[in-house]
Amino acid sequence: MDAVDGELEGFVARSQWTRRGFVMTSLATGFALSVQPVAAETIHTDASGLAAGEVKVPVADGSIPAYRAMPDKGGPFPTVLVVQEIFGVHEHIKDICRRFAKLGYYAIAPELYARQGNPAEIGDIKDLVAKIVSKVPDAEVMTDLDATAAYAKSTGKADTAKLAVTGFCWGGRITWLYAAHNPDLKAAAAWYGPIDRPRTALQPKYPIDLAADLKCPVLGLYGGADQSIPAASVEKMEAACKAAGKTCQVKIYPDAPHGFNADYRPSYQAEAAKDGWATMLAWFKDHGVG
């Protein structure tokens, strides 16, 4: 937590905030239980030269915690919304924000499960999906991301005329959905986000349903050895986007598994991760975010 937490004061009157209905009122520390033990090659980006820490983002029914990182001098900065993996905003996602900040971005990752539970405390993936992830409405996620972008703009440090979104795994799917939701986005980069899976009442659409609705150029980064996302579905998504006249590009790393950018897990593949990161940054700059 740092002094910039005071950014909230002029945005929403404190009397409007409420804790009711929010399970998480602050971010978890460290890594989620379900990803232990953490790999030896885990990347840690220090906060030197940055203003980095937890902030509270006002939303319609209260406030949600988020991790924000940006250079400690200058601004306003091009802005990236960072969408969590299935594990929530744990240490890896915070590190991603700091990596962006080191490059001159304002990066912010809201905890999108704040109302449903703390994913860091659940050690089994199936339990995590059943108890939290399956209960998160897509519509709520979209409005929380809208609120996060509004909060960033309110600080005076984020140039939301240069707004991008990126997300990983669960957040990769959300990235596609948000690219079809927010007309103010300039670019999006979805890392191994599911393209086509069974719909539910709370998650009624998948990216393949929304190709014609995309409102910004989208980059998809996928692993050819991903057992949970068939390469054919990714190629189908790219074809659907192009058939709809949308700007999109899919890059498939033939030998990479799901989660190849997750340097704290055994799925990490350094070469694919490094190339994916560079490809994403170039995509953002090519489309006005950088």
C-alpha positions as CSV (number, residue, x, y, z in Angstrom):
1,M,0.0,0.0,0.0
2,D,1.3,3.5,-0.8
3,A,0.4,7.1,-0.7
4,V,-1.4,6.9,-4.1
5,D,-4.3,5.1,-2.2
6,G,-5.4,8.7,-1.6
7,E,-6.3,8.9,-5.3
8,L,-9.7,7.4,-4.3
9,E,-10.7,10.3,-2.1
10,G,-11.7,12.6,-5.0
11,F,-13.4,9.9,-7.0
12,V,-16.1,8.4,-4.8
13,A,-17.2,9.6,-1.5
14,R,-16.3,7.3,1.3
15,S,-19.9,7.1,2.5
16,Q,-20.7,5.3,-0.7
17,W,-18.4,2.4,-0.1
18,T,-19.7,-0.8,1.4
19,R,-18.1,-4.0,2.5
20,R,-21.3,-5.9,2.3
21,G,-21.2,-8.8,-0.1
22,F,-17.4,-8.6,-0.6
23,V,-15.4,-11.5,0.6
24,M,-12.0,-10.0,-0.4
25,T,-11.4,-6.5,0.8
26,S,-7.6,-6.7,0.2
27,L,-5.4,-8.7,-2.1
28,A,-3.8,-12.0,-1.1
29,T,-0.1,-12.0,-0.5
30,G,2.4,-14.4,-2.1
31,F,1.3,-17.2,-4.5
32,A,-2.0,-19.1,-4.5
33,L,-2.0,-22.4,-2.5
34,S,-3.1,-24.3,-5.6
35,V,0.2,-23.4,-7.4
36,Q,2.6,-24.5,-4.7
37,P,5.5,-25.3,-4.7
38,V,6.6,-22.3,-6.7
39,A,9.3,-23.0,-9.3
40,A,12.9,-22.1,-8.7
41,E,13.0,-20.0,-11.9
42,T,10.2,-17.7,-10.8
43,I,10.8,-14.1,-12.0
44,H,10.7,-11.3,-9.5
45,T,10.6,-7.7,-10.8
46,D,11.6,-5.2,-8.1
47,A,9.6,-2.0,-7.5
48,S,12.6,0.4,-7.8
49,G,11.6,3.5,-9.8
50,L,8.0,2.5,-9.5
51,A,4.9,3.5,-7.5
52,A,3.5,0.1,-6.9
53,G,0.9,-1.4,-4.5
54,E,-2.6,-2.1,-3.7
55,V,-5.4,0.4,-4.4
56,K,-9.2,0.2,-4.0
57,V,-11.3,0.6,-7.2
58,P,-14.8,2.0,-6.7
59,V,-17.5,-0.2,-8.3
60,A,-21.3,0.0,-8.4
61,D,-21.8,-2.0,-5.1
62,G,-18.7,-0.9,-3.1
63,S,-15.0,-1.3,-3.9
64,I,-12.6,-4.1,-5.1
65,P,-8.9,-4.4,-4.4
66,A,-6.5,-4.1,-7.2
67,Y,-2.7,-4.0,-7.8
68,R,-1.4,-1.0,-9.6
69,A,2.2,-0.2,-10.8
70,M,3.5,2.7,-12.8
71,P,6.7,4.8,-13.0
72,D,7.2,6.9,-9.9
73,K,7.8,10.0,-12.0
74,G,6.1,11.6,-15.0
75,G,2.9,10.5,-16.7
76,P,0.2,10.2,-17.7
77,F,1.2,6.8,-19.0
78,P,-0.3,4.4,-21.6
79,T,-2.6,2.0,-19.7
80,V,-2.9,-1.7,-19.5
81,L,-5.7,-3.6,-17.7
82,V,-4.1,-6.9,-16.6
83,V,-6.7,-9.7,-16.1
84,Q,-5.8,-12.4,-13.6
85,E,-5.4,-16.1,-14.2
86,I,-7.8,-18.5,-12.6
87,F,-5.8,-18.1,-9.4
88,G,-6.8,-14.4,-8.9
89,V,-4.4,-11.5,-8.4
90,H,-1.5,-13.3,-6.7
91,E,2.2,-12.6,-6.8
92,H,2.7,-13.5,-10.5
93,I,0.0,-11.1,-11.7
94,K,1.5,-8.3,-9.5
95,D,4.8,-9.0,-11.1
96,I,3.3,-8.7,-14.6
97,C,2.1,-5.3,-13.6
98,R,5.6,-4.3,-12.4
99,R,7.1,-5.5,-15.7
100,F,4.7,-3.2,-17.6
101,A,5.5,-0.3,-15.3
102,K,9.2,-0.7,-15.9
103,L,8.5,-0.2,-19.5
104,G,6.6,3.1,-18.9
105,Y,3.0,1.8,-18.5
106,Y,0.3,2.3,-15.9
107,A,-0.7,-1.3,-15.3
108,I,-3.6,-2.3,-13.0
109,A,-5.0,-5.7,-12.1
110,P,-8.4,-5.7,-10.3
111,E,-9.4,-8.7,-8.1
112,L,-12.3,-9.9,-10.1
113,Y,-13.4,-12.6,-7.6
114,A,-13.7,-10.1,-4.8
115,R,-17.4,-10.9,-4.2
116,Q,-17.1,-14.7,-4.6
117,G,-14.1,-15.7,-2.4
118,N,-10.4,-15.8,-2.0
119,P,-8.8,-18.1,-4.6
120,A,-5.4,-18.0,-2.9
121,E,-6.8,-20.0,0.0
122,I,-8.0,-23.0,-2.1
123,G,-5.5,-25.7,-2.8
124,D,-7.4,-27.8,-5.3
125,I,-8.2,-26.5,-8.8
126,K,-11.6,-28.4,-9.0
127,D,-12.6,-26.8,-5.8
128,L,-11.5,-23.4,-7.0
129,V,-13.7,-23.7,-10.1
130,A,-16.7,-25.1,-8.2
131,K,-16.6,-22.7,-5.2
132,I,-15.5,-19.4,-6.9
133,V,-14.8,-19.3,-10.7
134,S,-18.2,-20.8,-11.8
135,K,-20.0,-18.2,-9.7
136,V,-18.4,-15.1,-11.3
137,P,-20.8,-13.5,-13.8
138,D,-19.3,-12.3,-17.1
139,A,-21.4,-9.1,-16.9
140,E,-20.0,-8.3,-13.5
141,V,-16.5,-8.7,-14.8
142,M,-17.1,-6.4,-17.7
143,T,-18.4,-3.6,-15.5
144,D,-15.6,-4.1,-13.0
145,L,-13.1,-3.7,-15.8
146,D,-14.9,-0.6,-16.9
147,A,-14.7,0.7,-13.4
148,T,-11.0,-0.1,-13.2
149,A,-10.4,1.9,-16.4
150,A,-12.4,4.8,-15.0
151,Y,-10.5,4.7,-11.7
152,A,-7.1,4.7,-13.6
153,K,-8.2,7.8,-15.6
154,S,-9.4,9.5,-12.4
155,T,-5.8,9.4,-10.9
156,G,-4.4,11.7,-13.7
157,K,-1.6,9.2,-14.1
158,A,-3.2,6.9,-16.7
159,D,-3.6,8.0,-20.3
160,T,-6.7,5.9,-21.1
161,A,-6.8,7.3,-24.6
162,K,-4.0,4.7,-25.0
163,L,-5.8,1.7,-23.3
164,A,-5.0,-2.0,-23.8
165,V,-6.1,-5.2,-22.0
166,T,-4.2,-8.4,-21.6
167,G,-5.1,-11.6,-19.6
168,F,-3.9,-15.1,-19.0
169,C,-5.8,-18.4,-18.9
170,W,-9.2,-17.4,-17.3
171,G,-8.1,-13.9,-18.1
172,G,-7.4,-14.8,-21.7
173,R,-11.0,-15.6,-22.3
174,I,-12.0,-12.4,-20.5
175,T,-9.6,-10.4,-22.7
176,W,-11.5,-11.6,-25.8
177,L,-14.9,-10.7,-24.1
178,Y,-13.7,-7.3,-23.0
179,A,-12.4,-6.6,-26.5
180,A,-16.0,-7.1,-27.7
181,H,-17.3,-4.9,-24.9
182,N,-15.3,-1.7,-24.6
183,P,-15.1,0.6,-27.6
184,D,-12.4,2.7,-25.9
185,L,-9.8,-0.1,-26.2
186,K,-7.0,0.3,-28.7
187,A,-5.6,-3.2,-28.4
188,A,-5.9,-6.5,-26.6
189,A,-3.6,-9.6,-26.1
190,A,-5.2,-12.8,-24.9
191,W,-2.8,-15.5,-23.5
192,Y,-4.2,-19.0,-23.9
193,G,-7.8,-18.1,-23.2
194,P,-10.4,-20.7,-23.9
195,I,-12.2,-20.1,-27.2
196,D,-15.3,-22.4,-27.1
197,R,-16.6,-24.3,-24.1
198,P,-20.0,-25.1,-22.6
199,R,-22.0,-22.0,-21.8
200,T,-23.7,-21.3,-18.5
201,A,-26.2,-18.8,-17.3
202,L,-23.4,-16.6,-15.8
203,Q,-21.0,-17.2,-18.7
204,P,-23.3,-17.2,-21.6
205,K,-20.8,-16.5,-24.4
206,Y,-17.4,-17.5,-25.5
207,P,-14.9,-15.7,-27.8
208,I,-16.1,-17.7,-30.8
209,D,-19.5,-16.1,-30.4
210,L,-18.1,-12.6,-30.4
211,A,-15.8,-12.4,-33.4
212,A,-18.0,-9.9,-35.2
213,D,-18.3,-7.8,-32.1
214,L,-14.6,-7.1,-31.5
215,K,-14.0,-3.4,-31.0
216,C,-10.2,-3.4,-31.1
217,P,-7.3,-5.4,-32.7
218,V,-6.7,-8.6,-30.8
219,L,-3.6,-10.8,-30.5
220,G,-4.0,-14.4,-29.4
221,L,-1.0,-16.2,-27.9
222,Y,-1.5,-20.0,-27.6
223,G,0.4,-23.2,-27.1
224,G,0.2,-26.0,-29.6
225,A,0.6,-28.5,-26.9
226,D,-2.2,-27.1,-24.8
227,Q,-4.3,-30.0,-23.8
228,S,-7.3,-27.8,-22.8
229,I,-7.5,-25.5,-25.8
230,P,-7.4,-27.3,-29.2
231,A,-5.3,-25.5,-31.8
232,A,-8.2,-26.0,-34.3
233,S,-10.4,-23.8,-32.1
234,V,-7.8,-21.1,-32.0
235,E,-7.5,-21.2,-35.8
236,K,-11.3,-21.1,-36.1
237,M,-11.3,-18.0,-34.0
238,E,-8.8,-16.3,-36.1
239,A,-10.7,-17.2,-39.3
240,A,-14.0,-15.9,-37.8
241,C,-12.4,-12.6,-36.9
242,K,-11.0,-12.1,-40.3
243,A,-14.3,-13.2,-42.0
244,A,-15.9,-10.4,-39.9
245,G,-13.4,-7.9,-41.1
246,K,-11.7,-7.6,-37.7
247,T,-8.0,-7.1,-37.1
248,C,-6.6,-10.1,-35.3
249,Q,-3.5,-12.3,-35.2
250,V,-3.0,-15.6,-33.6
251,K,0.4,-17.0,-32.8
252,I,0.7,-20.6,-31.8
253,Y,3.9,-21.9,-30.2
254,P,4.0,-25.6,-31.4
255,D,5.6,-27.2,-28.3
256,A,4.2,-24.9,-25.6
257,P,1.7,-26.1,-23.1
258,H,-1.1,-24.2,-21.4
259,G,0.4,-21.5,-19.1
260,F,3.7,-21.2,-20.9
261,N,4.2,-17.7,-19.6
262,A,3.7,-18.7,-16.0
263,D,7.3,-18.7,-14.8
264,Y,6.3,-19.9,-11.3
265,R,4.9,-23.2,-12.6
266,P,6.3,-26.2,-14.4
267,S,4.4,-25.2,-17.6
268,Y,6.8,-22.3,-18.1
269,Q,8.6,-22.2,-21.4
270,A,11.1,-19.4,-21.4
271,E,11.6,-19.0,-25.2
272,A,7.9,-18.9,-26.0
273,A,7.2,-16.6,-23.0
274,K,9.9,-14.2,-24.1
275,D,8.7,-14.2,-27.7
276,G,5.1,-13.8,-26.6
277,W,5.9,-10.8,-24.4
278,A,7.8,-9.1,-27.2
279,T,5.0,-9.8,-29.7
280,M,2.5,-8.4,-27.3
281,L,4.4,-5.2,-26.7
282,A,4.9,-4.7,-30.5
283,W,1.2,-5.3,-31.0
284,F,0.3,-2.7,-28.4
285,K,2.7,-0.1,-29.9
286,D,1.5,-0.8,-33.5
287,H,-2.0,0.0,-32.4
288,G,-1.3,3.1,-30.4
289,V,-0.6,1.9,-26.9
290,G,3.0,2.5,-26.0
